[in-house]
Each structure stands twice: as structure tokens, then as C-alpha cells.
């Protein structure tokens, strides 16, 4: 900077006539000068020299209408005379910044514009230029900050983002540009607290504000914070100045659960909890913050605790460093472990200590629950799980396995309480249990075995001990069911495999594929056989299929009365015995049982499929069904082959087949490996489904047999030839060991010279040692009951083709912790909604739900609903005139189901659990909630709320009762 201030010697020389001193010249920015000169040059472009009262640095301006203009700061009139000739002689445009007002000396006036008058730029104009606004509030003109910024002169202009500058916007803009505080227009306790924990500029700010000229600015800022963030704002700011912003956020994390107790938000808290929390908050906050009274400390403590969650989210988002966040939380956690901190701190939603306490709570609830096995036990575990859901670590990828294990154990407990299969009734036949349990297993049993597999693990802590107590009880129950099924299966085989309720696998294509193709000449099918897929894997895959953008789900064809197979949602298909690939897969593709005495090779499946008489009518001339096995359908790396994609896209072929061996091959791996089974886990599956969509094909997702995992295996000695799960039955009087069941007759592939085969009937034994990850060949539900069902994409169904409409696979009620006895609930006959038009989203109010299907103006095929609409907890709402007036029958049913579910979860649930409860496909849950809000959110009150960021759905019971004049 040149000549910004005059010296004593220069002042002593005095100004000539027409000039006068007027205090310190204001610093003028290039924006100040460019804007003012631009106004002058609009009227007269002939003048080249100007004088301005001000200070600044040498610069070159680019003025509209004038071009380059030099900025020349001078210290005095003498300095002006010395520097003027250079610019006057060259006829260059220049602005001289002079330290006096009035006029330049008389003998120089002719050289200057405006007759030599020294021009002044007012403070209001300078503020407009500084913040790039058109107008100022009166309060801005008189603010301490405005005077401070104008006096400094080194503040870079910035865009306030509005045409009018208010005091709030002025503070926001300055703090953002000068100190890096970006509150995105929302100054609140949580954003201020989160920012203070991150920013390291507090000491620099305090140093700058220590100057006498800055003192009014700091006090004005604190007053501004008192207005915008009452109570805690001043405390947070002072902590930041002292470099204690992070420490204050640590304290706030401890205060979060205590504030909920003090304010009465935590309804589980006792009076002792409230007293301890209040006392600790007063003493600690008063000791760590500059506050005058204990009551002030309590008020600030509650405000900090209330803001902790938002502040941590700000901290997490702005740092974008998971390691730094984890380190910070661990530091706060060490404070929580102090002896004097109230125990309710373990209800924190952020602290690792609280997470461990919540896990222990789930474990304790499971341990108590497995002893009680009643509805209250499930409710207590459900509450404990919601404690996990509220904690930040619930969504931590590193803890996904722990969360899944706890959740699956809770679901197993719910099944042990509900035990719906114990209420099954059937015809008085020796094979009634085979029909009943087979149907139950196809609909629900896969969920039980999926949960058992995920929940099983070590007993290293309270959670592990609680989980394993449940798993052991579930194992015992499943063993008893398997033995019942195996005994009844013997009766079914002896009776000649009656097929009213059960489908032998050799009839699967005849009973499912062929009728579907016959339903409409436009129907095309991909038979996708996943070798070794049990129902536990099928439901896991099916769940993930509903979550992908193309949203695959079961076809409603299965529920059309003309084509229904049995009384379950899915067909109950039974593998051939023994349940091995060479026997059962061969029977599936051939459409007939395999002959005794000969072990077939699976390489002949291509010819078997081609020669299948059931499929022949769907081809003309020499054309026949084509099937690709592993070698042709996949590359050596496991990806789908071009040949497979070409076959699926073959428009003239009504039915084609592909075999995927991923699941069966995984059984040969070491039992230490953990496999997930979703769309992404099978590399070719997604590509095949996409190609099927493109070709307009529905998919028959099938298996040839299931399997049992090696989790519980104990080795037993095999007598004679056989496999890991079966052996030869040499003679009828041959003794059988524990868990062994003998079979002979039609549908049982008996080795040459043998009387029959002996199969293991539970998942706790195998013949020989060195178990793989899983085995098959036995007579358990998991091995015999074979997934075989039609699926389609919900976004591609053809209008008017009811058979290809897509629904969500119903989940068992106990899966979502509803264990009420619904045995006496009446079945309903409901019309099936026609599918949506191609490429259009399905209207959310017309989802095909379990028990809730929208009415249609035209007659439609009838389907038996899996269960009546559950309204138990919402029964009073169903009678409300206000409720009845707000929606039609279908919308009412859906709303009642939703309210009933959420009331059972104390008003909160994950979006995924909510989707399962109302029978919505995952990709539609947002639309379903929006429609329900139209029914329940009267006059804009948020009775039903969806937090999509957290994946949570909330129901406000009090608002619901008030608005609909009910008591729930």
C-alpha cells in the first residue's frame, strides 16, 4: 500500500485553499471506485483525472465506458503535485486517493473532472459494494459490524446472496467468508455446536476481537447469538474461542440421554433417574461453562443435550472422515465411563458404551424371553431392538453382522411364541403332516431356517448367550418338526404320492410351467433352476429381488383359483428321494421319476428337458425346449455367457432353461465361510433377469432339492453304500438308528439290489466326518421342500394380464414380531387388482397386499387372502366417522394395517419392517406412506411421518387419538 496515511511533516505543510482535512480517509476498494466511476462516465467520458477522499493501494481498474483507470494513492498535496504530471502528460485516466476533502489546489483544478472537487463515497454505498446488494436495512447502517468492516478496508467484497442486506444476513456472510462458518442459512444450536467442534480458528478470532476497535463487534455478535440461539449460543461461542468446541460437543453427547429424562421425553425413566440426571447436569454444566446459576446451567444443559444429535450429524457430514468420527466418539465415551455419570447415559444414540449396553439389553431380553415364551417376551425384545435401531452404530457397516444376528434371534423367539404350524389341521390321513408341514415350510419355514443360520454364533457376551439360548430352542423345535415331517413323508410315499396338496418334483413343470404358458399365448418363460437352493436361500433372494429397481416379485397367477396348487401362497413341491441332484434334478427336467437301480448323470438334463412331453405343445415342427448347463450358460469366471443371454432373448421360444450352480457349489466349501444369498451374490442372476425383462419373459425360479447347513452336524456311522445324508436300505428288518427314516416305493430312487433307502430326518447328523458347508440327500423339510414359483418384474406387467401381475411375497406375521393368535380370523375372498400399464408406476393405493387388495369396477378372478386384515390395536379407529369419511375401503384397510403395526411397535419402525407389515414392495414404500399420510394426516398434522434419511416411520398416537376422536 502506498500513501495510505499522511505523516506529521506532511500535515504540517497544510492544505492549500479549497482543501480541508476530515479525519482518517476511508479505505476504498476497487469495487467502490469502479461503481462510482461507472456512474460518472455514464454522463461524461471526456474527463481523465478524478480525486477521491480515501486510501487504498495502487491498482488498475476496468471501468465500463472508460477502459483502464489507474488508482494512485497520495499522502499529501505535495505528493499529489509530484505524481500528477506523469498521468496528465500521457493523457491517462487516473483516480487520485487524497487525504483531504473539498477541492484540489486551485492551480490543479482545471486538470481534474468536477472542477477539482474531491469526491466522497458514502458508507452506505461502500456497504452495498462490500456485500454486493442493492439495499440495506436501517439496522445494518448503524451496526457495530458495519462500522468495523468499513474501517478495516482489507475485507474482500462478497456476495450476500440477496438483493437486500439484513443484519442476520450480514453476520452470516461475514462469519462464512472470514471464519469459514457455513450454516446454510440455518443458525441453530446443533449447527453452531457441530461447527464449533470442527473449527480451529477460535483463538485467532479471540485475538482479533481483543483490539479496542473490535470489542463492540464481539459484544454485538454475542447479542446476535442470544437472539438467534437463546441460552446455549453464547456458551458455545465462548467455548470455541477458548479452543474447547470439541470438548463441549463431547459433553453434549453425555447430556443427550439425560436431557430426554429431565424433559420427560424418556418415558421409561424413573424418578430416581430424573433426580440423578438433573443434579449431574446442573453441577457439570455450571462447572464447565461460565454460567451464573444452577438453573441457567440446567437450561443450557438441556439445550446442549437436545442439540447433540444434530451437532454430531453436522460433525460427521462436514468431516467426512469415519476414522475421525470414531476417534471423537471414543473420547466422549471415556467421559461416559466415569463413576459419577448417571446410568441413563447408556441410552445415548451415539456413544459406543450405550451401543454395548443396548446389545446386552437385547441379550438379556432374549434370555428372559426363551424362558417365558409369551407375547410379553416378544414385546420386550422388540423394545430392546428399537433401542438398537435408534443408535447411530445401527447403520455402521462394520456392525451389520451383529445387528442381523440380534434381529434374527428376536424373530426366532417370535416364531417360538407364535408356532403357527402347531395349529395346522388336515385330512385324517397318515400323511397329513407331510401336507400341512410342507405347505407351512414353503410359506414360512424358509424364514425360520434363514434366521437360525444368521443368528447362530459364539456366546462370548450377554448378547451371544441370549441369542444362542433362542437358537438352541429353535433347533429343538425344528428337529421335532423334521421328524414329524419325515414320518408323514413315509406315509405319503406309501400312499403313492397323492398330489392334491403336494407336487412331486417330476410334476412341477406340468403343474406350474405348462398351465402358465397356456393361460395366454403371449406368455413366455425362463426356467431358472438354482441347484441346491433351499427355501432359506429362496426367501433371502426373493427379499432382495423386491429391493432392486426392476422390483421382481411372485406372480399373482399362483393365487388364481383355477391354477392354485394347494392351499399355501407358494406351491409345495417335493424333491425326489434321496434328495440328490442326479435323482431330483433329472426328474424335474424329464417330467417323470427316475428308474430304480441306475444313477443318472446331470449332463443328460439337456436332452431330458428337450424331450419333456409337457413342454412339447409350445413348440412347432422340430423346435424343442433348450437348456444350458453350467459349462454353456456361464463363463469360466462365473459370469453369464453370451449364449445364455442369446437363448433368453430368443423371441420364438416360449420356454427356455438355464441352470445356476452357485448355491450347490457353495455347499462344498469350508463350513467356516459365511454366504449371503441376494441378487448380487450370484453373478449371473441380475443379468439373466434383466434379459428376461427385455424379452418379455416371466421366470420360474426353481430348485431341484434343498440342503441343510453343517452347523449342527454330528457324525454317525453309515452302514452300507450311500451319501452324506442317505444310505442303502438292504432289507425291511434292518434296524434304523436315531433320526433315520426308511423309504421305498414310487418316487424313491432305489439302488440296484436294495430294498429301499434310509434318509436322515433332521439337520443334526451326517454320515461320516469332514462335513462341507452343507449337505443334501436326507428327508428334512429343508432338503425335501423345493422352491418352485413364478416371478416377474413389477414395472413391466402388461395391462389386463392378471396372471402376470406382481405382488409382494407375504412374510410371516411373527417375522415382524406380531405374535397375536389369529387362528380364528376369517379368510376373505378378495379380487385381484389388474397389473399397471407398462412403464408406469403402480398407484400406491392399489398395491396387491396381503389381505388388502383394492376394489375394481369390473369382475376379477378371486383369490383367497392369506389372512384377514389385522386391525386389533386399531379397531377403534375403524369405527371413527372422521376416518371412514376420509378414504375408501381399500385405503381404510391399508391404513388400519399400518396403524395396528406401528402401535405394536410403540409408534416407530424401520421402513423395511413397515413395508413387510403392510405387504408393500420395498421400492414402493415411500409412495405407500405418502398415500397413508393423505388418510391420516388431517389438516396437515403429522400423524404419520417418514424420515427417509434414517429409514424410519413414525406414528403420533396422541395426534391420532385427538384428530379422529378415538382412544388407542
PyMOL commands that set and color helices and strands:
alter all, ss='L'
color gray80, all
select helices_A, chain A and resi 8-13+30-41+77-89+106-111+113-116+123-131+138-141+144-152+167-179+189-198+202-209+212-228+232-241+245-262+271-288+294-319+322-336+343-347+352-372+375-390+392-395+397-418+420-423+432-455+462-494+505-519+535-545+556-559+581-590+602-610+613-616+630-633+642-648+662-666+679-681+685-695+781-784+802-804+813-816+844-846+872-878+881-886+889-904+911-918+922-936+938-940+957-964
alter helices_A, ss='H'
color red, helices_A
select strands_A, chain A and resi 19-20+49-53+59-63+67-73+94-98+101-102+135-136+164-165+503-504+525-530+552-554+573-574+626-628+655-660+698-702+708-709+714-716+726-729+740-743+756-760+765-767+774-775+785-786+788-793+829-831+862-864+908-910+944-947+952-955
alter strands_A, ss='S'
color yellow, strands_A
deselect
rebuild
show_as cartoon
